[in-house]
């Protein structure tokens, strides 16, 4: 998988919409995400794994994942990730979750959509299962892509 662009909004410390373009980095052939403690590196990686697999390393469903991932000043979280798969096809994964306006701690289950870019437009796919598209399970993805801290 080759990352192209990540858009995050209302996620952890990223209250405002942030767009990370990976093209300059991937053209170099190899890159990493570096920064000071607390600068948001883990949040970027967690956004990618969550948008793709609906799983995160830090939180599980029992931890009220969507509530704890959402920025406390936001009523909506949105993640959009564009990437090329091993067949060099362009895909987009999106996850959006919203806070219940009547109950601050109630965050609705994420809406998930997976698209493929065909004929100059994004075509929604019937399934949001990325394992076949990427060629990696969540377990193998996190083992291959994310190096543990420490």
LINUR-V230802 format. One record per residue. N is the residue number from 0. RES is the residue in one letter. OMEGA is omega in whole degrees, -180 to 180 (* if undefined). D_FIRST is the distance of its C-alpha to the first C-alpha in Angstrom with 2 decimals. Layout:
# LINUR-V230802
((N:RES:OMEGA:D_FIRST) (N:RES:OMEGA:D_FIRST))
This chain:
# LINUR-V230802
((0:X:177:0.00) (1:X:180:3.78) (2:X:179:6.47) (3:X:-177:9.54) (4:X:176:12.24) (5:X:175:13.50) (6:X:178:17.03) (7:X:-180:19.09) (8:X:177:22.77) (9:X:-176:25.28) (10:X:-177:23.10) (11:X:-177:24.79) (12:X:-179:26.21) (13:X:-180:24.38) (14:X:179:27.18) (15:X:180:26.78) (16:X:178:23.77) (17:X:178:21.39) (18:X:178:18.66) (19:X:178:16.21) (20:X:-177:14.95) (21:X:-173:12.16) (22:X:-180:12.97) (23:X:-179:15.69) (24:X:-177:13.80) (25:X:177:10.78) (26:X:178:13.55) (27:X:175:15.20) (28:X:-179:12.59) (29:X:177:12.60) (30:X:177:13.39) (31:X:176:14.50) (32:X:-175:16.07) (33:X:176:19.80) (34:X:179:22.94) (35:X:175:26.17) (36:X:179:26.66) (37:X:-177:26.46) (38:X:176:24.58) (39:X:-180:21.78) (40:X:-179:18.93) (41:X:179:18.73) (42:X:178:19.06) (43:X:-180:15.95) (44:X:179:13.88) (45:X:176:15.96) (46:X:-180:15.44) (47:X:-179:11.66) (48:X:-180:12.34) (49:X:-180:15.36) (50:X:-179:14.08) (51:X:-169:11.45) (52:X:-176:13.80) (53:X:-179:17.16) (54:X:174:17.60) (55:X:-180:18.21) (56:X:-175:19.40) (57:X:-173:22.47) (58:X:172:23.84) (59:X:-177:24.33) (60:X:179:26.18) (61:X:-179:29.51) (62:X:-175:28.93) (63:X:-172:29.00) (64:X:-175:25.33) (65:X:179:25.32) (66:X:-177:28.67) (67:X:177:27.74) (68:X:-175:24.46) (69:X:175:26.34) (70:X:-175:28.12) (71:X:179:31.82) (72:X:-178:32.89) (73:X:174:30.48) (74:X:-177:31.12) (75:X:172:27.62) (76:X:-178:24.08) (77:X:176:21.20) (78:X:177:17.45) (79:X:-176:15.28) (80:X:176:11.57) (81:X:-177:10.12) (82:X:171:6.54) (83:X:176:5.56) (84:X:-177:4.61) (85:X:176:5.81) (86:X:-180:9.04) (87:X:174:8.44) (88:X:-178:9.72) (89:X:-180:9.82) (90:X:174:10.10) (91:X:174:11.95) (92:X:178:12.80) (93:X:171:16.22) (94:X:178:18.58) (95:X:174:22.11) (96:X:-174:24.98) (97:X:177:28.55) (98:X:175:31.56) (99:X:-176:34.66) (100:X:-179:37.23) (101:X:-179:40.02) (102:X:-174:38.47) (103:X:-176:36.46) (104:X:180:34.96) (105:X:177:33.84) (106:X:-176:30.29) (107:X:179:29.37) (108:X:-177:26.44) (109:X:169:23.26) (110:X:-175:22.78) (111:X:176:19.31) (112:X:176:18.08) (113:X:-178:14.94) (114:X:168:15.10) (115:X:179:13.96) (116:X:-180:15.10) (117:X:176:17.78) (118:X:176:21.00) (119:X:175:20.55) (120:X:179:20.29) (121:X:-179:18.21) (122:X:179:19.16) (123:X:178:19.12) (124:X:-180:18.05) (125:X:-178:20.58) (126:X:175:18.40) (127:X:180:16.19) (128:X:-176:14.77) (129:X:-175:10.95) (130:X:-180:11.18) (131:X:-179:11.70) (132:X:-178:9.13) (133:X:-178:6.16) (134:X:180:8.59) (135:X:170:9.38) (136:X:177:12.47) (137:X:-179:13.08) (138:X:180:15.12) (139:X:177:12.71) (140:X:-178:9.89) (141:X:178:12.65) (142:X:-176:14.01) (143:X:-171:11.06) (144:X:-173:9.71) (145:X:176:13.16) (146:X:-179:16.18) (147:X:178:19.35) (148:X:177:21.86) (149:X:*:25.13))
